[in-house]
């Protein structure tokens, strides 16, 4: 009964919210509504938006000329924009990122029904898949937060880790997920849009450095980690905890396969994409955004596990030699997609691109 009542309450809240914003938007003229063509979502910035040590947002602000600002209630930083219809927002980190995106999308001054979203940020890269400085377009976003867990030191000796899907009693068997378990646990992005973005950018040369090459040389038994940075198709595994290590990477690999029915490849790990995907999915259901226009581009600032023979504890706190290459790759790979959408806007406003 409690579950039923909660579900009815949630539906009522969504209905009332949709009605309120429909009335509010209806009171604005067409000329007054703000209609971004593309919104770039970065999850953090170190200091100022420009002119100092860069976080995920700074290169976008400086290189795309996002000089205009709009204060939005519920957002920690102003939304920035340029005259071409490119907007940028800092969502904040962890699953809380979804809260700020909800605040933005529920602001009645914005009409986001045709807007494209580029969720863009650094990540821990799986060394079995790619090297630091690489850029991965996600086909799937996986939620790594909702789980049963016991400390691995207390787990049976034959368990690979102490994490299980909700409703399961062991990580060794496929779960029978109960009806009451939170859903979804993965989001599939528009395959045609992802394929188009990848085709447009797959041959872009990414930055490298002697320091990065020296660092990845320690991963001598992992060919993908030894290779130069590249653009690839690879999925986003998100959880609020900053985890690290071979055991945890195996868990992320297994869960990516589990929740994508074997179709996914865990390439990039982060702390925000599941929250952002959940928020945008709900907003899609409210008619506020189009989830078929969402892209996720993650770039590897650090490996998600240590090289063979090194401890996870020592590796986790090591300096990020891939940080600047990852920030560079994010803009270098993301900006051609943004530019293409804006330059051919009449076509892409009507329908998302496909290969």
N, C-alpha and C positions, 0 to 999 in steps of 0.2 A: 504493500500500500504506500509506503514511503517513497519507493522508487517511482511508482505511478504518479504520485502527487508531484514529485520533483520534476518529472518529465513534463507534466502539464504546466507547471510553473515556468519551466524553461521556454516552452512553446509560447506561452502567454507573453513573457518578457520580449521574445523576438518579435511577436506580432505587434505589440505596443510600440516597440522601438521603430519598427519599419513604418508603422502608421505615423508616428511623430515626425520622422525624418522626411517622409513623403509630403506631409503638410508643410514642413519648414522649407524644404527645397521648392515646393510649389509656390511659396511666397517670394522666391527670388526670381528675377528675370533671367533669361538665357544668357544675357551678357554678363551678369553678375557671377554666375557659376564658374568655378575654377576647374578646368578640364586638363589635367596633365596627360601628356602623351606617354611618358615613361617615368616611373618612380624608381630610383636606385635606392635600395635599402642597405645601409651599412649598420653593423651592430655596435660599433664603439668608435670613439675618437679619443686620442690621448689627452689633448689640451684644447687649443683653439682649432677652429675649422680650417684655418690657413696659417702658413708662415712659421710653424714650429715642427716638432717631431711628429711625423705622420702616423695616424691610425688608419682605419679602413676608409674613412670619409674624405680625408684631406686631398688626395689626388683627384678625386671626382670633383670636388668643389673648385680647385684651382684650374684643372685642365678643361673642365666643361663650362667654366665661367658661371658657376651658380652663385651669382652676386645678389640676387633678390632674396628676401626672407619673409616668412609668414609665421607668426606665433600661433600655435595650435594648443588649446587647453589639453592637458594630459601628456604632452610631449616635453621631454627634458630640454631639447634644443629646438630652435626654429627650423622649420622646413625651408630648404633653399631651392632656388630655381633659376632658370635662364629664360630668355625671350623665345627660345625654340620649343618650349614645352617640356623640357627635361627638369625633373624635380629630384631632390635627394633628401633622405631622412635618416637620422640615427635612431635605431629602434631600441637600443639598450641590449644588454646581454642576458643570457639564459632564457628560459621559457617566458620570462616577463616581457620579452620583446613583443610578444603578441598583444600585450595590453596597450602598448603605445601605438601599434598599427591599428588596433580597434579604435583608439581615440582619434587618430587621423581620419579613418574612413567614415566615422560617424559624425564628423564635423559637417554640418549641413551646407557649408560654403563649397564643398567639393563634389563634383560629379566624376566618379572614378569607374564608370561602367565600361569605358573603352580603354582604360589605362593599362599599360603593360608594366609588370613588376619585375625588376632584376634584384633578387636577393643575393647579396654579394659580400663575401668576407673571407678571412683567413681560416685555416683549419689544420687539424692534425691529419697528415696524409699517411695512408697505409703503405708501408714500404714494399709490400708484396704487389702493389698496384702501380705506384708512380713515385717520383722523386719530389723533394722539396722544390718549391717554385713552380710546380705543375698546376694546371687549371682544369677542373672537372665540371662539366655540365651534368647536373643530376637528372636522372630519369625518375628516381624515386626519392622520397624523404621518409626515413624510418624513425619511429619514436622509441628511444631506448630507456625511457624513464619508468613506464608502467610495468612493474615486475614484482615477483616475490624474490627475496634475497636473504641469504645467510652468509656470514663471513666464510670465505673460501677455506680458512684454516679449520673450520668446524664441519665442512662438507665431507661426505663419504669419499674414500680414496679414489673411486672410479669416476667421480664427477670432474668435468673439465674446469668448472667454475661454480660459484654458489648462487647463480642467478637463474630464475625460471620464469616462464611466462605465467601470467595470472591464470589460476585454475590448474596449474600443473604441480606435480609433486617431485619431479626430477628434471634436470635439463637433458637427460639422455633420450627422451621420447618426445615425439611431436605432441604439443598440447591440445587438449580439447577445451577451447576457449568458451567459458560460460557466457550466456546471453547478457548477464549483468556487467561483464568486464568492459572497461572503457574502450571505445572504438572511435575512429580508426587507429591502427597502429602503423599504417604507412599511407602515404599519399603518392599517387602516380601523376606526374606532370604531363601536360599535353605532348604526346609523342611527336607530332608533326612540328610543333614549335621548337622543341628541344633539338630535333634532328636538323632543323633549319639553322639554328644558332650554332650548332657544332660544325655543320658544313661550311658556314661562313667564316669560322675562326680556326679550324683544325690545323691549318698550315702556318699559323702565326708563330714566329720565332720568339721564344721566351728568354728572359735574361738568365745568366749564369755567372758564377764567380769562382775564383780559386778557392775561397773559403768554403763555398758550398760543395765544390767537387771533393775537397779534402774531407769534409764531414761525411758525405755519403759513401766515401771509399771504405768506411768501417763496415758498411752493410754488404760485405763482399760475397755473401751467399744469397743475396736477394737482387737478381738482375734488374728488376724494375726500379729499385732504389738507386742503382748505380747509373742508370741512364740519365741523359740530360732532361731538364724540364720540358714538358709537352702539354698539349691540349688533348683532353680525352673525355669520353663518356664514363661517368662513375658516380655512384650514388652517395647521398648524404645521410650519415647516421648521427642523430642528435640526441643528446641527453644533458641534463643540467649539471651533472658532475663532470669535472675535468679529470678524465681517467687517462691512464697510460700503462703500457706493458703488453707483453705477448699474450698473456692469458686473457686480458680484457679485449685485445684485438680479435682473438678467436671468438669471444662472445659476440662482438659486433658483427663479425663475418657471418656467424651462425644466424643471428637474428635478422640480418639483412636477407639472407636466403629464406628464412622461415616466413617472414612477413611479406615477401614479394613472390612467394611460391617458386623460389629458385631463380627468378629472373634478374635479381639485383646483384650488384658488386659493391661492397663497402669500400669506397675510395677515400672519402673525406669525413672526419669526425668533428663535431662542433656542438655548441650549447644552445642554439637558437632556432634552427630550421623547423623543428617540430612545432614549436610555439607559433611561429609565423605561419606555417601551413595550416594549423588548426584555426587561427584567427581568420585567415583569408578564406578558408572553406566556409566558415560560419557567415562571413560577410557576403560570400557568393550566394548562400542560401537566402540572404536578406535582400538580394538584388543590388547590393552596393558595389561589388566588384565582380570581375569575370575571372574565375580561377583558371580558365583555359589560357589566360594571358600571363601566367606566372612562370618565371625562370629562376633557377637556383644555380649560381656559379660560385664554387669554392676553390680556393687556392692554398697550396700546402706551405705553411710557415714552419712546420716542424714535423718530424715523424711521430707517429702514434705509439711506437714501441721502440725499444733499444735494439742495437745490433746484437748479434749472437755473442754471448760472453760478457755482456755488460748488464748491470742491474737496472731495473726499471726506475728505482729511486734516484740513482745518479743521472740517468738519462732524462728524466722528467724535468729536472731543474737546470739542465744544460742551456747555454745561450742559444737563442733562435737565430741561426745563420740564415735561415730561409725567410725571415720576416720581411725585409725590404724587397727581395725578389717576388714574394707572394703578393705584396701590396702593388708592385708594378704589374704583375701578371693580371691581377684583378681588373685594373683599368685597361691594360693593353688588349685583353680578350673581351671584356665586357663592352668597351666603348664602340667597336664596330657594329655590334648588335643594336645598341642604342641609336647610333647614327643612322643605320639602315631603316629602323622603325620610324624615325622622325622624318627622314628625307622622302620616304614614300608613304606618308601618313594617310592620304585619302584611301589608298589601297588597304593598308593594314588597320585603319580604324574600322573598316567594314568587316574584316576577317583576318584572323591570325595567319601569319606566313607558315608555309610548309615546304619541304624540299621538292 
